[in-house]
Amino acid sequence: MLILGIDTSGKTASAALFDTDTEIFLAQTSLYTTKTHSQVIMPMVKDIVAQSGKKLSDIGRFAAANGPGSYTGLRIGVAALKALCFGLDAECCGVSTLLGLACNNIAHKGDICSVMNARGELVYSCLYRSDGYAVEALTEERLISRDELAQELAMNGREVLLCGDGAGDFFTAYSSPMFTIAPPYARLQNAAGVCLAGASLKPAAPDELEVSYLQKVKAEKDLEEQRSVK
């Protein structure tokens, strides 16, 4: 089966095409960009499909990072995926951005902690364990302070690989011989991880795909503040 994955959850927009039968990535590309993801993601998808000699109709499953991450970026990615699946009558699945990050580093045998910047001293995080072929979650996905996460990992007592756009700052701030950091090519969000995770997830209909922010969006917060004032 061919899986097309996209990730628009951060500053890097990426797309990848994975053949589950041969376990080969037929094409993948990523761009660290200041442009709106809506400007780059669909041309990127069309390009990798064409360059691989395939057609969109050849793809058996579409997967997209559905959060946490950039509010706008996630909405763009999920909307693009839904449009593709509705048009092609294809199945899809939403992949946690944190799980996708862990799958980027699936070859690491041991604990993997995905750390993404949220706001202030808060990060999105989840701790996983990999056997080199698959990853399993050891904690829930959560919004947590960096201090709390550092304390939790210290109490965990095992070496851990850090990945995600918040991994660099976290690694520097809480220097520990128990921490290693993923190499640059596997540290940030990437559609390759989305494909790997999406291959083992239960597919869904396009209208079932939703974004998971792990925190309330600004509009919700503003509305709650207005109601509390009244």
C-alpha positions in Angstrom: 0.0 0.0 0.0 1.1 3.5 -0.7 0.8 6.1 2.1 1.1 9.8 1.5 1.9 11.8 4.6 2.0 15.5 5.2 3.1 17.6 8.1 2.2 21.3 8.5 2.3 21.4 12.3 5.4 23.7 12.6 7.7 25.9 10.5 8.7 22.9 8.4 6.2 21.8 5.7 6.9 18.3 4.5 5.4 15.5 2.4 6.4 11.9 1.9 5.3 8.9 -0.1 5.8 5.5 1.5 5.4 2.0 0.1 4.5 -0.3 3.0 5.1 -3.4 0.9 8.8 -2.7 0.2 9.3 -0.4 3.2 10.8 2.2 0.9 10.2 5.9 0.8 9.6 6.6 -2.9 9.8 10.4 -2.4 10.0 12.9 0.4 10.6 16.6 0.7 10.6 19.2 3.4 11.0 23.0 3.5 11.7 25.1 6.5 9.7 28.2 5.4 8.2 31.5 6.5 5.6 31.1 3.8 2.1 30.1 4.7 1.8 26.3 4.4 -1.2 26.7 2.1 1.3 28.1 -0.5 3.6 25.2 -0.4 2.0 21.9 0.7 -0.2 21.0 -2.3 2.5 21.9 -4.9 4.9 19.7 -2.7 2.4 16.8 -2.7 1.9 17.0 -6.5 5.6 17.1 -7.1 6.6 14.1 -5.1 3.8 12.0 -6.5 4.7 13.0 -10.1 8.5 12.5 -9.5 7.8 9.0 -8.1 5.9 8.1 -11.3 2.7 7.5 -9.4 -0.8 9.0 -9.5 -2.9 10.3 -6.6 -5.4 7.5 -7.4 -2.6 4.9 -6.7 -2.4 6.0 -3.1 -4.2 3.8 -0.6 -4.1 6.0 2.5 -3.5 9.6 3.3 -2.1 10.7 6.7 -1.6 14.1 8.2 -0.2 15.4 11.4 -3.3 16.6 13.3 -1.7 18.2 16.4 -0.5 19.5 18.6 1.3 22.4 16.8 0.6 25.6 14.9 -3.2 26.3 14.9 -3.1 27.7 11.3 -0.7 25.1 10.0 -2.7 22.2 11.4 -5.9 23.5 9.9 -4.3 23.9 6.5 -2.8 20.4 6.6 -6.0 18.7 7.7 -8.1 20.7 5.2 -5.8 19.7 2.4 -5.9 16.1 3.4 -9.7 16.1 3.6 -10.0 17.7 0.1 -7.7 15.0 -1.3 -9.6 12.1 0.3 -13.1 13.4 -0.5 -12.0 13.9 -4.2 -10.5 10.4 -4.4 -12.9 8.6 -2.1 -9.8 7.5 -0.1 -9.2 6.6 3.5 -7.2 8.8 5.8 -5.9 9.0 9.3 -4.8 11.8 11.7 -1.4 11.3 13.3 -0.3 12.9 16.5 2.6 15.2 15.8 4.3 13.9 18.9 4.0 10.3 17.7 5.3 11.3 14.3 8.3 12.8 15.9 9.0 9.6 17.8 8.6 7.6 14.6 11.2 9.8 13.0 13.6 8.3 15.5 12.1 4.8 15.5 15.5 3.1 15.0 16.5 4.3 18.5 16.1 1.4 20.9 14.9 2.9 24.2 12.9 5.9 25.5 12.1 8.8 23.2 10.6 12.0 24.5 8.9 14.3 22.0 9.1 18.0 23.1 7.4 20.8 21.2 7.3 24.4 22.2 3.9 25.7 23.3 3.9 29.0 25.1 6.1 30.5 27.8 7.6 27.7 29.9 5.1 25.1 28.6 5.7 22.4 26.1 3.7 19.6 24.5 5.2 16.3 25.3 4.8 12.5 25.3 7.2 9.8 26.4 7.6 6.7 24.1 9.6 3.5 24.1 10.9 2.1 20.8 12.2 -1.5 20.2 13.7 -0.3 16.8 10.6 -1.3 14.9 7.6 0.2 16.7 7.0 2.7 19.4 4.5 2.7 22.3 3.4 5.6 24.4 4.4 5.5 28.1 2.5 8.6 29.0 -0.5 10.6 27.8 0.1 13.5 25.4 0.0 16.6 27.6 0.7 20.3 28.0 3.3 20.4 30.7 5.9 22.9 32.2 9.5 22.3 31.3 10.4 22.0 34.9 7.8 19.3 35.5 8.9 17.4 32.4 12.6 17.5 33.5 11.6 16.2 37.0 9.5 13.4 35.5 12.4 12.3 33.2 14.8 12.4 36.1 12.6 10.2 38.2 12.2 7.9 35.2 15.8 6.9 35.7 16.4 5.8 32.1 18.3 7.4 29.3 16.1 9.3 26.9 16.4 10.7 23.4 14.9 14.1 23.0 13.2 15.3 19.7 11.0 18.1 18.6 11.3 21.8 18.1 11.6 22.3 21.8 14.2 19.6 22.3 17.3 21.9 21.8 16.3 24.4 24.4 15.2 21.7 26.8 18.5 19.8 26.4 20.5 23.0 27.0 18.5 24.1 30.0 18.4 20.7 31.7 21.8 19.3 30.8 22.0 15.7 32.0 24.1 12.6 31.1 20.7 10.8 30.8 19.7 13.0 27.9 20.7 12.8 24.3 19.3 14.8 21.5 18.1 13.6 18.1 20.3 14.6 15.1 19.1 17.7 13.1 17.7 15.6 10.3 15.4 13.7 12.7 14.7 16.4 15.3 11.9 18.4 13.7 8.5 17.3 12.4 8.7 15.4 9.2 6.1 13.6 7.0 8.2 10.5 7.0 7.3 9.9 10.7 3.7 10.6 9.8 3.8 7.9 7.2 5.3 5.4 9.5 2.8 6.1 12.3 -0.1 6.2 9.8 0.7 2.7 8.5 -0.3 1.1 11.8 -3.3 3.3 12.7 -6.9 2.6 12.1 -8.1 4.5 9.0 -11.1 6.9 9.1 -13.4 8.7 6.8 -12.3 12.2 5.9 -15.2 13.8 7.8 -14.0 12.1 11.0 -10.6 13.8 10.8 -10.2 16.5 13.5 -7.4 18.7 14.8 -6.1 18.1 18.3 -4.6 21.2 19.9 -4.1 19.9 23.4 -5.1 23.3 24.6 -7.8 25.8 23.9 -7.4 28.1 20.9 -7.3 31.8 21.4 -10.9 32.3 20.3 -12.1 29.9 23.0 -10.0 31.6 25.6 -11.3 35.1 24.6 -14.9 33.9 24.7 -14.5 32.4 28.2 -12.9 35.6 29.4 -15.8 37.6 28.0 -18.3 35.3 29.7 -16.5 35.5 33.0 -16.6 39.3 32.9 -20.3 39.3 32.4 
